[in-house]
Amino acid sequence: MNHGLKGQPALLAGAAIFSIVGGLLLLFWPTMVIWLVSAATALALIVVQYRKSGGDPLAPAVAFPSAYLGFFLVGSLNLYDGPTKHLLLQSIPPTIWFYAGIGLVAFLAGNRFGAVFASKTSPVSSVFSLTSGPAMKVGVLVCLFVGSTALVLVHLTYGLPIFNMAVRTEVSGYLSYLSYLVWAGLLLLVGHLRRLPELTSSMKYRFVFLSAISVAAGSTVLLAYRTPVVMVVLSFAFLYHMRVRKLTLRAIALCVTAILVLSTLFAVLRTTIIEGQTYIDLFYSMRTGKGISAYALPLQVLYWNICRESVANFNALLQIVPSDYPYLHGDALGGSLLSILPGKQITAREYVGILIYGQAHSTLTPTILGPFYLDFGIGGIVVGMMFVGGLLGWLYVRRERSQLAGVLYVYWLALALVSIHAGLADPGYYLFLPCLLVLVTYVATLPSLVVRNDIERGVPSGEAVSP
């Protein structure tokens, strides 16, 4: 069986050369030449890994590096020469690729280790190898009930943010997390029903799939946050690739393009409602030196708000930490993790706002490397990216042996891709929902676990077991 491991040593060697040698050449070569070399190298690495992985575009060593390198390429491209006093208009130095390259090498090394470990060991828990039955439906129904109830409470307490953008940031974080149970429950439903007798027909499963993604996306749109909507679409699209029909590169490209366009239009609409059209016109005229047409606006949003802002924030952190401010030694990631508890904790994004702008901004995005670097510098980037790569590599190998591992893989792949821009700074995504998926599956498989344990111990079916 091909686990996407073939060709990894060559890829690791190429990425290492790309980051180390490239970092030295950055001191002498013009910025644009280095950018073009980086783009060509990134494309070559992606093509090589795609061929070595058996042609699976959703293999972690293909999907993540593609998005990661593309993001940094766009974000580091200096398109405008405006006033240098504005952070977004300051030229991004080519040295940013040294840190990006280290992050990529660490991810690929972790991915290889995770895949090898998964292929040579048995599942650490029975919950990762059992197919659940009717009890899973009960777990799904509980998720749907709790999530729907949370949405109703949001509506009764604040009003739905999609219809009143001003209350978007006032909604309780606990209610937001609980409302995502609708999405989590439907993802479990689609991931676990594929092999049940009543869904042997592919047409029936597609109907369930389309209904599930429509309800899941609709429930997250109501809260007016872009990240969960993108994650819903990506996770269900990846699950469709695994369970129903393999997506072609053309289909994936069209899907990604549609997601980017729709998400940027959503951001424009949200900003227009909250700040007004004048704010948008002023925002782009200050940066481009000219007015912006309605047709070019989505592309400008994609460049400035998605890619450029995150890369510029990370570059600013490189200039500040540790020269002007020491490493936080766990306070950034720890504060984000503890933010789910009562009381006020400063999160990684708020630290970014404090260090760069002098005040806490809860929505600043420092790329996936930012929180790791804030806490422990280059060492934090290496360990953090190795963890992300190792987890994806382990789940990718396990995806065909366990329905839960398949669901967790598409979820974590979607989260990792979104975090390239936003960073792993929201425990609701990287802790609460994944733990919930495992918990619901474990509870649903308890009857099967009892039966299997009885069989292994030689106890006849239906006979009580003395303690």
Secondary structure as GFF3:
##gff-version 3
##sequence-region A 1 467
A	DSSP	alpha_helix	8	25	.	.	.	ID=ss1
A	DSSP	alpha_helix	31	52	.	.	.	ID=ss2
A	DSSP	alpha_helix	60	75	.	.	.	ID=ss3
A	DSSP	three_ten_helix	87	89	.	.	.	ID=ss4
A	DSSP	alpha_helix	96	120	.	.	.	ID=ss5
A	DSSP	three_ten_helix	126	128	.	.	.	ID=ss6
A	DSSP	alpha_helix	134	157	.	.	.	ID=ss7
A	DSSP	three_ten_helix	161	163	.	.	.	ID=ss8
A	DSSP	three_ten_helix	165	170	.	.	.	ID=ss9
A	DSSP	alpha_helix	173	179	.	.	.	ID=ss10
A	DSSP	alpha_helix	181	192	.	.	.	ID=ss11
A	DSSP	three_ten_helix	197	199	.	.	.	ID=ss12
A	DSSP	alpha_helix	202	221	.	.	.	ID=ss13
A	DSSP	alpha_helix	226	243	.	.	.	ID=ss14
A	DSSP	alpha_helix	249	275	.	.	.	ID=ss15
A	DSSP	alpha_helix	277	288	.	.	.	ID=ss16
A	DSSP	alpha_helix	297	301	.	.	.	ID=ss17
A	DSSP	pi_helix	302	308	.	.	.	ID=ss18
A	DSSP	alpha_helix	309	320	.	.	.	ID=ss19
A	DSSP	alpha_helix	331	338	.	.	.	ID=ss20
A	DSSP	alpha_helix	348	357	.	.	.	ID=ss21
A	DSSP	alpha_helix	369	398	.	.	.	ID=ss22
A	DSSP	alpha_helix	403	422	.	.	.	ID=ss23
A	DSSP	alpha_helix	427	427	.	.	.	ID=ss24
A	DSSP	pi_helix	428	432	.	.	.	ID=ss25
A	DSSP	alpha_helix	433	444	.	.	.	ID=ss26
A	DSSP	alpha_helix	446	456	.	.	.	ID=ss27
###
